[in-house]
Amino acid sequence: MDSQFKDKAAIAGIGQTEFSKKSGRSELRLAVEAVDAAVADAGLKPADIDGLVTFTTDSNSEVDVAGAMGMPEVTFFSRVNYGGGAGCGTVQQAVLAIACGVAKNVVVYRAFNERSGSRYGTSKRPQPAGTGTEQIAASWTNPFGLLTPASKVAMFARRYMHTYGATSEDFGRVSVVDRKHAANNPNAWFYGKPITLADHQNSPLIVDPLHLLDCCQESDGGVAMVVTSTDRARDLPNRPVTVSAAAQGIAADQYSMASFYRPDDDFVSLPEMSVVARQLYATSGLGPADIGGAIIYDHFTPMVLPQLEVFGFCERGEAKDFIRDGNLEIGGRLPLNTHGGQLGEAYIHGMNGIAEAVRQLRGQSSNPVEGINHMLVTAGTTVPTGGLILTRA
């Protein structure tokens, strides 16, 4: 995103359902509940919404969401691919639509029954190869047992440990911080349920070296946001949170979930996130020192460490020390996932993290960070990904 778009659009409304393990209702109903809450939070009516953006993996068509909401005309609709890597890209699509004048008020949404319905963490073996390019590529690894996200990320984690001397305890500290923040968040599934590092270490191994408490939840729920121009947002009820930068990135030798064929240094450094980081800092004119808090995509704890390094909060290989020093705590250098993250609050493909960044910058978070002006948000790692820098207007 070019710097001409900096702070020209804002997130004016946020909405979500409760987060559960069995919602008891359709994914469409979850989507509509979240969208309805976001539109109301923005002080708008369904008739004011003329744009919709979601994930390619979302089951709720724009036609059905618009119809159920009573939106008379939609002039822009778009979808972003790559699962959790899509979250920040949905906001970028909305910003570009508004800047180009093809829509005035765009809702981005994601809703699923990911626990009670189709579960992302499971896979069937053997799988038909299929004829799509991603399916063909997967046919080279599926026969060897690399069927689930956890199995693929475990290989990344083991290599990161070997390269930089990180330990399972270092990964566990991310989980402990997330759960600490979730314990203070009434919307979190693990509200009131912090854990210790010993709890992490004693949790079952899922795929060595990943323990159960290294892995994000499976959740039912929905999240939506209203994006509009910053000028328009100033006339709406909530303090605007502007999009200072939005970016997406694909790097060389990209392979979905784990780019096993890259050189060793690239394998553990998330080059696609480096593409995103460079764009975010260049567009916003900000740097690591300006970022007061971060929503780091935490589908698996080991993936948090290289992201801290990519964005310049510490040097490569030093994230473990950065975390050990308490920098991710409230009052630390970079408070992390103040909603509890996907490990502590819910796994809604990162969209609940964007909503938390908005709450934090509005001063509405359950774990407020004093004096914060800019927040970093990242999308899923080891896939084509994205990021945002959001600013308190």
Helices and strands as residue ranges (DSSP letters): G 3-5, E 9-16, H 27-41, G 46-48, E 51-55, H 62-69, E 76-80, G 83-86, H 87-99, E 105-113, H 133-138, G 142-144, H 149-164, H 168-182, H 197-202, E 205-207, E 210-211, G 212-214, E 220-229, H 230-233, E 241-249, H 264-267, H 271-284, G 288-290, E 293-295, G 301-303, H 304-310, H 319-324, H 341-344, H 351-362, E 374-378, E 385-392
